[in-house]
């Protein structure tokens, strides 16, 4: 089979996405904190690393039996263990992903894309971001749009996720000249211009992790 419906990712692959994201967050922890020190509380990398480490420990303690259970566990852990705005935002993202994925043990490309868009919608409902606010939305929304577009055009999940990762990277980079309109960075006014948004940076890692864990040749 070829096209959007040919790809299926199982629970091991979905868990691999979370583990790869945690690895990337740990690898880039100091960079994320440095970016946050310029326009925030200087704790984004520290908080995200703490939350993702706790999420992996929770998954290791008891293997979830469904996509819904997996992402609920990750989301609830991030809400309780991650400080600042990142915990509620990322927690909501994963909780919405899980609720939309449902009690299944695998997802096809369109199913994964639908779940990720639900995660984006959860971030919007929670934080009310808009394009150009200099937030995680500026990387996440283009990534979700690119994933949908790729699948609609018949691309494999891997190809669509690689396009989504490129879109997330472009969205991350586009935050540099923006003036922040949300969160602590907005207090800086024009002084926020010229700095890359840490939330958009961690989102780019999230989508890159999906491209690595869910888009490889080993997936059915």
Residue pairs with C-beta under 8 A, 6 or more apart in sequence:
2 154
2 156
3 154
3 155
3 156
4 108
4 109
4 110
4 151
4 152
4 154
4 155
4 156
4 157
4 160
5 108
5 109
5 110
6 109
6 156
7 108
7 109
7 156
7 157
7 158
7 219
7 220
8 106
8 107
8 108
8 219
8 220
9 106
9 107
9 108
9 112
9 157
9 214
9 219
10 105
10 106
10 220
11 64
11 65
11 66
11 67
11 70
11 105
11 106
13 213
13 214
13 219
14 67
14 70
14 71
14 107
14 214
15 59
15 64
15 70
16 213
16 214
17 209
17 210
17 213
17 214
18 52
18 55
18 56
18 59
18 70
18 74
19 56
19 59
19 213
20 209
20 212
20 213
21 52
21 205
21 206
21 209
21 210
22 52
22 53
22 55
22 56
23 209
24 205
24 208
24 209
25 32
25 45
25 48
25 49
25 52
25 202
25 205
26 49
26 52
26 53
28 45
28 201
28 202
28 205
29 45
29 46
29 48
29 49
30 45
31 45
31 201
32 44
32 45
32 48
32 198
32 201
32 202
33 42
33 43
33 44
33 45
33 46
33 198
34 45
35 44
35 195
35 196
35 197
35 198
35 201
36 42
36 43
36 44
36 45
36 198
38 195
39 180
39 184
39 185
39 188
39 191
39 192
39 195
39 197
39 198
40 84
40 183
40 184
40 185
40 198
41 84
41 184
43 83
43 84
44 84
44 86
44 198
44 199
44 202
45 198
47 82
47 83
47 84
47 86
47 87
48 82
48 86
48 90
48 202
50 81
50 82
50 83
51 77
51 78
51 81
51 82
51 86
51 87
51 90
52 78
54 77
54 78
54 81
54 82
55 73
55 74
55 77
55 78
55 81
58 73
58 74
58 77
59 70
59 73
59 74
64 70
64 72
64 73
65 105
66 102
66 103
66 104
66 105
67 98
67 101
67 102
67 103
67 104
67 105
67 106
67 107
67 115
68 98
68 99
68 101
68 102
68 103
68 104
69 98
69 103
70 98
71 94
71 95
71 97
71 98
71 99
71 101
71 115
72 94
72 95
72 98
72 99
74 94
74 98
75 90
75 91
75 92
75 93
75 94
75 95
75 97
75 98
76 91
76 95
77 91
78 86
78 87
78 90
78 91
78 94
79 87
79 88
79 91
79 92
79 95
80 87
81 87
82 90
82 91
85 127
85 183
85 199
86 199
86 202
88 126
89 123
89 126
89 127
89 136
89 199
92 119
92 122
92 123
92 125
92 126
93 119
93 120
93 122
93 123
93 140
94 119
95 122
96 115
96 118
96 119
96 121
96 122
97 115
97 116
97 118
97 119
98 115
99 118
100 114
100 115
100 118
100 119
101 107
101 111
101 112
101 115
104 111
107 115
108 157
109 151
109 156
109 157
109 160
110 151
112 157
112 214
113 144
113 147
113 148
113 151
113 160
116 144
116 147
116 210
117 144
117 148
119 140
120 137
120 140
120 141
120 144
123 129
123 136
123 137
123 140
124 137
127 135
127 137
127 182
128 182
129 135
129 136
129 137
129 138
129 182
130 137
130 181
131 137
131 138
131 141
132 138
132 178
132 181
133 178
133 180
133 181
133 182
134 175
134 178
134 179
134 180
134 181
134 182
134 185
134 192
134 197
134 200
135 175
135 180
135 182
135 183
135 197
135 199
135 200
136 197
136 199
136 200
136 202
136 203
137 200
138 171
138 172
138 174
138 175
138 178
138 197
138 200
139 168
139 169
139 171
139 172
139 175
139 197
139 199
139 200
139 201
139 203
139 204
139 207
140 168
140 171
140 200
140 203
140 206
140 207
141 171
142 167
142 168
142 170
142 171
143 164
143 165
143 167
143 168
143 171
143 203
143 207
144 164
145 167
146 160
146 163
146 164
146 166
146 167
147 160
147 161
147 163
147 164
149 160
149 163
150 159
150 160
150 161
150 163
150 164
151 157
151 160
155 163
156 215
157 214
157 215
157 219
158 211
158 214
158 215
158 216
158 217
158 219
159 215
160 215
161 207
161 210
161 211
161 214
161 215
162 211
162 215
164 207
164 210
164 211
165 204
165 207
165 208
165 210
165 211
167 207
168 200
168 203
168 204
168 206
168 207
168 208
169 204
169 208
171 200
171 203
171 204
172 196
172 197
172 200
172 201
172 203
172 204
173 196
175 196
175 197
175 200
176 194
176 195
176 196
177 193
177 194
178 192
178 193
178 197
179 189
179 190
179 192
179 193
180 186
180 188
180 192
180 197
185 192
185 195
185 197
186 192
